[in-house]
Amino acid sequence: MENKTICSVCEEHIEEHEYHYNNLKTGEPVCEGCVDNSYNYPMLTSTTYLEGEVERVMYNNTLGAFVDEYFEMSEESPHNSPVESAQWVSSNAWRGYMGFDLKPSWVTLESGWATGRHDDVKWKHAFNDFIDELEEGNLYTHFPIVVVSAPTSNVFSTAIDVCVRERDVDAFWEAVGEHCGLTAEALKTSLS
């Protein structure tokens, strides 16, 4: 009897003796080569900062799965991540970005784009300073602050969303205002 298993990504036959994965969302088979290749490309990353700790989870579109730092896969994102689901959004034939849907009770405080710390984009330094404070554990909160970063078709920029739970909006602005001097206007400008 001939094996009819075909990879849903490359459309190659997957031999009976070859290991393969199933996309967690669709159940379709994905060959090991396509799984390995999927990790060579940028993915949507949800970075949660809570009580001085950092937790990152990526969304692997090929596998329809959230992948943690230990490469454990799950169909659902962790409790402290606002990402419900993610998908590539084409804005035209050549351009696009990785979009996502928020879980209920989460809000995006600001969204835009970020790049490295370069002299020609000084207005972005306020966001960079904010991230540095979070990464170094200097901005300590008892509620999660989440920065969702996602690839775009522009290799020089990354899409950014800063998210918190609805109930933590006021506490967020108080904490970043006191610690970083960051205002809503400064964050908006920094991500524009």
Number of C-alpha atoms within 10 A of each C-alpha: 3 6 10 10 17 16 20 18 15 11 12 12 14 18 14 11 7 9 11 18 15 17 19 18 15 10 12 16 19 24 23 15 13 17 18 9 10 15 11 8 8 16 19 27 23 28 22 25 25 19 16 16 14 16 15 17 24 22 28 22 19 18 25 22 21 25 21 18 10 7 10 10 19 16 16 17 21 18 8 19 27 28 26 14 19 20 15 15 13 14 10 7 6 7 11 15 18 21 18 18 11 15 15 11 10 18 18 18 17 18 19 17 18 21 17 12 15 10 9 7 12 11 17 23 20 21 20 18 14 18 15 13 16 21 15 12 16 14 21 19 18 11 17 23 26 25 23 25 24 24 22 22 15 11 8 11 15 22 21 22 21 19 26 24 21 13 12 17 16 9 14 19 16 15 15 18 13 12 14 15 13 18 15 13 9 16 21 16 15 21 22 13
